[in-house]
Amino acid sequence: MPIKESELILNPDGSVYHLNLKPEHVANDVIFVGDQDRVEKITKHFDSVEFTIQKREFKTQTGVYKGKRLTVISTGIGPDNIDIVLNELDALVNIDLQTRKPKEKLTSLNIVRIGTSGSLQKDIPVDSFVMSTHGLDLNGMLHFYQIKAISNPEIEDAFIAFTNWSKNKARPIVINNSKKLEALLDGDNIHKGMTATAGGFYGPQGRVLRLPLEDTTLNAKMDSFSFKDFRVTNLEMETSVIYGLSKLLGHHALSMNAIIANRATGEFSKDPKAVVNQLIAYTLDKIVQ
């Protein structure tokens, strides 16, 4: 059965609804960034840029870096945007947009996130890099999909018990990264750990302005949680959903985080743009190895 027009929405030119992309615009190796202004901070390193388009916060450029074709997409902020970007990106490579039917031979993309994040651990300083071994999903978006095959109940149960997690919140989910991409991008002085993914910037990340929190001690409990070799190293708003949807759809995903704040010490990077640029250069050179 073809996928209905209301479910897979295409623009009049045949491109997917939000991203405004057609299949020929997408490389097999994709870099995600949150900020649309960061797209050109990456592609300025390219030998050539063949395609550029932007709709809303979703900006895409595809080009060549040291002989490898790459696509850079800005996702905007948060799990809901990742749901849009990954589903439409997968549709571009794994659904025939003419017949509206999934292809018999599926394509697996390599997706690397280059993002900013705050460290939850005193020993992970500002201006360092964190590679996410797992995404710790705290926002609940993935529960709308069938996730049993990608979750890690043993770690999840330990986290729920340790934090006295409220039953009014979505159950936390722990999702592994792509070991293939971890091996490719690994290097000296790279910190590793679980990246917690919140559904918002203020209350969901423990920030208080005028609204009281349901659990004022959650960040402190995440700081001190450990289970076997697992601990929560940093907190942001995208990684777990990238990992979860990529696993479900058959893609490889890895999140690389530039640490611009340390929530444990209260320190903020004196030059956050510099550490992001360093992570961009590091990641690009690892991808083309």
N, C-alpha and C positions, 0 to 999 in steps of 0.2 A: 504493500500500500504506500502511495506517495505521502510524504509529510505535508500536512495541510498548510495553506498559505498563512493562516493565523498563528501557526506554531513556528514556522521558519519564514520569517518576513524578509523579503528582498526589496531593494530599491528599484525604481523604474529601469535603471541601467543594468540590473542583474546582480549588483553587489549586495553583500549582507547588510542588514539594516543599520546597526550602530557603527560598525567599523568602516563601512563604505569600501570594503575590499572585495576583489575578485580572486579566484584561486591562483592566477598567475602572478599576483602581487606578493605572495607569501613564500619565504624560504623555509627550508626544513629546520634551520637553526634560528631560534627566535630569542630576542632579549626583551624582557619586560622591565619597564620603569614606571614609577607612579606619576611623576611630574612630566607634563608634556614638554616643558622646556629642557628636560634632560635628554630627550631624543636626539637633538642635534649636538649635544655635548658628547654623545657617543659617535654619531655618524660623521662628525667633523674629522674623525680619525680614518674614515673609509677612503679607499682609493677612488671610488665613484658611488654616486647615489642615483639609482635608476627610477625610483618612484617615491612620491610624497603625497600624503593626503591627510586631512584632519576633519573630524566631525565631533563636535562637543569636546570632551577631554581626551578623546581617542585619536592620537596622532601616530601615524605609521610612516616609516621610511625603510625602504629596502635598497641594499647596495652591496658592494664587495669590499671586504677587508682582507688584505694579504691573500687574495685568491679564493676566499670563502664567501659565498653569498649569505648574507644575514638580513633578518628583518628585526627592526626595533619598534616596539609598540608601547605607548603610554596607556596605562590602565586607569589612571585616576586613583582615587583613594577608596579602599575598603572591599570587603567580601562581595558585596552586591555587584560591583564593577568587574571583579574577577569572574563572576558567574557569567556575565555578558561576554567578556573578552574570550574566555576559554571555550565556551560553547560555540561562539561564532567562528573562532579560529579553527576549531575542530570541524565545523560544518564545511569550511572552505576546502579542507583537504580530504575529508572522509564522506562527504555527501555530494552526489551529483546534483548540482543546482538546477539542471535542466529537467531531470526526471523526478527530482525531490526524493530520491531513494539513496540509502547508504551504499557506498561502493563495496564490491566484493573483496577487494584488496585494500586493507586499511593502512594509512600512513601514520607513523609514529614521529612526532616532532620532538626536538630537543629545546627545552625552554629554560632559560636562566634569568632569574630575577636579579637586578641590581637595584638595591633599595637602601633607604636609611632606616635606622632603628636606634632604640635606646637599650643600653645594657642594664640587666637586673643584678649583675654580679660585680663586686668591687674589684675583682681581679681581671675583669675584661674592660680595659680603659677606653676612653674616647679616642677617636682616630685609629681604631683597630678594625679588623675585619672578622665577621662571624659567618661561618658556613653552617646552614641549618641542617642538622642530621635528621630532624623530625619537625613537623609542624604540630603545635598543640592548639587545637581549634577550640576557642572559647566563645565563639559567636553564634553557632547554631545553624548557619546557612546550609552546611553539608547534610544536615538531617532531612532535607527534602529529597535526597537521593538514597539509593540503596547502598549503604556504606559498610556493611558487615565485613566484606572481604578485605577492606583496606585499613581497618582500625586495629588498635593494639590494646585489647581489654585489660591486660595485666597492668600496664603502665597507667591507663586511664583510671582503673579502680583505685590504685595507690594514690594518684593525684586527688581524686574525689574524697577519699578518706582523710588524707593529710590536710586538705584545705577546708574540710567540712563544707563541701560545695552545696550550694542551695538547690533544692529540688525545683525551685521556680525558674532556674536557668537551664539552658540546653546542656545536655551531657557533653563534657569535654571529649574530644577525639584526638588520638595521636596517629599521625600518618608519616611513614618513612619517606625520605628523599629518594632520588635516583642514584643508586650506587655507581652506575656508569659515569654520570656527570660528576659525582663527588670525587671519583678517582681522577677525572680529567682536570678538575679545577683545584685540586688539593695543592698545598704548598707550605713553605715555612711560615711560621708566625700566624697561621690561620687558626682562630679559635673555633671550636665546634660545640654544638649543643642544640637543645630543643628551643625553637622559636615559638613563643605564644602569640596567637593572632586574635586580637580583640575586634569587636564589631563597631567600635567608636574610639574617639581620641580622648575624651574627657573622662566621664564616669567609668566606661569599660576599661580604661587604663589606669584607674585609681586617682585621677586628677579631680580636685575639689575646687570649684569656683563658688557657686551659691547653692548647689544641690548636694544634700547628704548622700553618702554611698550606702548600698545594702551591706557591703562588707568592707570596712575601712582597713582591714589587715590583709587583704588578698595579695597585694604586691609583696608584702613581707613574707607571706607564706609561700608564694611562688619562688622568691629569692632562696628560701631555705629548703625547698623540696628537693629530695634526691631519691632515686630508686635504682638500685644496681649502679650502672654507670651513667644514668640519665639525670640531668638537671636542666632547669629553664635558664637559658642564657640571656635572652632578649625578648622584647615585646614590640609588636608592630600590628599591621592590619591586613596583610595579604597572604603570607606564606602558606598557612595551613590549607587555604582554599585552593591555591595553585597546586599544592601537592595532592590534595584530595581529588579534584576534578581531573588532573593529569593522570593519576593512577586509574581512575574509573574509565577514562577515555583511551588509555593506552599510550600516553605520552611520557617522556622523561622530563623531570623538573628538578631544579636546584635553586635555592635562594641564597644569594650572597648579600650580606648586610654591612654597610658602612656604619660604624657606631659613632653617632654624633652627640649622644648624651649618655650619662651614667646615672640612672635613677637611684642607685644605692648611695652614691656620694653627692648627688646634686650638681655634678659638673656638666657643662656643655662645651662642645668643641669651639675653640677660638677661630677655627677656619673650616667649617663643615664642607664648603665647596671643594677644598683641597683634598680631603679624605675621599669624597665621592669620585673626584677625578682620578685619584690613585686606584680606587677599586675598578673604575671603568677600564683603565689601561691594563691592570692585572687580568681582568676577566677576558678582555678581547684577545690578549696574547695567549691565554690558556685555551680558549675556544678554537683557535686556528692551529694549535699544535698537531 
